[in-house]
Amino acid sequence: MVRVFMPKHSGRCVVFERQAWQTPFLRSPADPEMEELTERELDKKLNHVSFLPHVIVRNGLDKALTPAEMDPGIYDGAEKYKLTPKLQSCLQKVMKDHPKLAHIPVALVDLTKDINKPEFAGHLHATQQFVASVAKIAPMLAAFQLRKDIRAGFAKKSPKSLTDLFDAMRDDWAATQKVDRKLKDVAFTKGIALRGKLVLVRGSPIAFKFSRAPRLAVVFSVPPGGAAAPIEFQSTGENRAQLKGIKDAFNEAFDPPKGDKRTRAQLLKDRRDSTAVMDALGFVERLRLAMGGSVPASNYAVASIVRDVGYAYMASTLLQSGLYDPARRGGLWLGSDYWKATWRGAPAGGSIQSATAGSLAALMTLLAQDRLVDAQSSREMKALLEKTPVPTTHPTIISLFEQGLEEKISSSLILRTLSKLGVLKGNDDCVYFERRLDASAGAKTLRYVAVGLRSHPEPKGSAEMKELIKLLDDCIVANNP
C-alpha cells in the first residue's frame, strides 16, 4: 500500500478526467467562477508572446526589467562574455590536459574578491544544450517575478481589493496584444523585434498553444476580508517530513519499485490518491517539490507551476531579463511542462528544455548577488535550491558537483551549496558554492558559480562531473592566492 499524506485544508472535490495509467489531468483548484471566467477571457486574448510589464528592484527602487539591469557583470557588450585572463587560462589548461572532459560546456564565475565584480571563464559556454531538469529554474523565476509585479501593481494602482488588482493586471497584460498598424518594428536583439509589445522572431509572432495567463487566485493567498496586502504565495503549511511522505507516495505510485505486487486496480487508486494530494498542495509547497528534483514527483509539481504561472509570463521574463538572448547564441528556455504537454523549442534554435552554460552562470550569479527580481525573492529562491546546509525546507536530491567537491575536501569546509541538477541521457549541474579554503582560523571563504552541461550518460557521466568540479575548484583556489 502507498501511504498518502493529506495536507491541511485540503478538503476539495477532485474530478479525474483521465485514467491514471495515462497522463493525469491537472485540474484547477476551486476558484470563484468569475475568476475562472476572467482568466479564460484573458487566455483568448493572449495569443502570442509579448512583453508584459515586469518590475525588479535596484538600489531600493523599482525599475523596469531590462537586459541592461540584469547584467550580472559577466557580459562584454551585447554578444560576448567578459573573459578574465587568469581564470580563462586555467580553464583552457583543464580542457587541454583532460580531453575526455572537453565535450562538456562549462562556465565558471569567481565571486570571491568582490561579489559585484565577478570574474568569468568559459568553455563552449555559448552553446545551446538540452539541460533536462535544470530548466525547471525558469518557472521558479517566473513565479517570483509574477509576485513582484503584483506587489508593484498594488503600490501603483492602489486597488480596493485583490480582485480589483487582478482585474487591472489582466487588463495590462491583454493590452500588450494590441498593435497599432502604424507602428514600425523595433529591433530588440539579434533576430527578435517588437511590434508595439508583440514579440517577433524573424518577422513573425510566436503563437501560444495553452497555459497562457497566470492563474492569480491559485497562486496568491487572499487575506481575510479581501485586503490587497500582504500579497504572498498560497501555502498549505506542510513541513519537510510531510512533503517527503507526499513525494515518496507519488513516486511509488507512478514509478513502482521492482517487484511491486499491487494489482492494476490498486495502482490506479494509489495514482489517483497521490495526484489528489499533490493537486491540493499550496503553491509554495508545490514549488518546493518542483525544485527538490525527485522525479516523477517534481515533474508533476513543475507542471502545476507552469500551468499556474503560464508560458506567457515565462517567455516574457526570460526574454526581458536577457537570460534568453539569441545575440549570445541562446540561453535559458522552457517550452515544456515536464509532464504531459509541450509548447515549442527555443526561438533561435534549441530544445524545449535548454540553456547555455553562460546563461545559467548569469542566473546563479544574479542569485548570489541578491539581484534576481529583488533581495527577498533571491533569498527565497536560494532556499529552494539549497543542498547545504541541512536540513533544507523540503526533500531534495543530490548535487554531483557537491559530491565531487566532498571527495576533494572535507565536507565541513563546504558552507553552502545551491544547485539544480539535470539527469537524462547525461548529467548537468549548475551550482553556487561557498567554501572555506582550509580549516584554519580566519581562512578565506571562496565563493563561486560552476556550470557543467551534458556529461556522458551513466555510469561514465557522474564520474566526469565529479572530476570536473575538482579541477574547476583548483582554478578558483589558484585565482585567490
Helices and strands as residue ranges (DSSP letters): H 33-45, E 55-58, E 61-64, E 75-76, E 80-81, H 85-97, G 99-101, E 106-110, E 119-123, E 129-130, G 132-136, H 137-157, H 162-175, E 186-189, E 192-195, E 198-201, E 204-205, H 216-219, G 224-226, H 240-254, H 264-280, H 283-292, H 297-309, H 311-321, E 324-325, G 326-328, E 330-331, E 333-334, E 353-355, H 357-368, H 375-385, E 386-388, H 400-408, G 411-413, E 414-423, E 427-436, E 445-452, H 460-478
